[in-house]
Amino acid sequence: MTKNVTISVPITKDQEQFIERRVESGLSANKAHAVRQALEVLREEDWRESLRRAEDDVRAGRIYYGDLDKLSRKLG
């Protein structure tokens, strides 16, 4: 089971209003849910970027074979 952690982050008035509009429109259950949704979008963007870089490596012939642990230590 994942333990939830609470963090405090200053945001701009525009960001607060954006979150409030999402809650008022029903797109987010509450403010915390809106922030968690945004974090999930960022995570997905990171995954897509990682995949894009991997595809670029394949196209450029930068393909590595072997034990991933050994390769990661070697590539450093």
N, C-alpha and C positions, 0 to 999 in steps of 0.2 A: 504494500500500500504506500502510495506517495504522500509524504507529509506536505501540507500547504505551508507556504511562507508568505508573510505579509511584508511588503516593501512600501516605502513612502517616496513618491517621485513628484517633484514640482512639474506642473504643466501650465501651458499658457491658457488664457481665457478662451481663445478660439478652440483649443483642444478640448477644454471642458465643455464648451457649448456643443461641439461635435458629438462627444460622448453622451451628453444629455439628450440630443436629438435622436440618437440611436435607441436610447432607452425609451423615450417618449413614443417613438414610432413602432416599438415592439421588436426591432431588429436585435436588440440585446435585452436580456432579462434585467440587468442592473449595470451600474458603472463598472464593477469588477468584471462582469461578464464581457463587457465591451472591450476592456483592456486585454483580457485573455484572448478574445477573438483576434485582436490586432496582433498579439504575439504569435498566434498560430499562423497568421498570414505571413509574418516575417520569417517564421520557421520554414514555411513552404517555399518562400522566395529563396532562402538559403539552399534548400534541397535542389530547387530548379537550377540555381547558379552552379552548384556543385556538379550536377548532371551535365550542364552545358560545358563546363570545363573538361569533364571526363570525355565528352563527345569530341571536343576540340583536340584533346590529346590523342584520341584514336585516329582522327582524321590526319593529324600531323605525324602519326607514326610513333608517338610517345606512349608505347604500351609496355607495361612491365609484367613479367611473369614470375611466379615463384611464391614463396611464403610471404604473406603480407606483413607479418611482424618483422621479418628480416629486411624486407624492402623498405619499410618505414624507418628502421634504424639506419639503413644505408643512405636513404635520401634525406634523412635528417631533419 
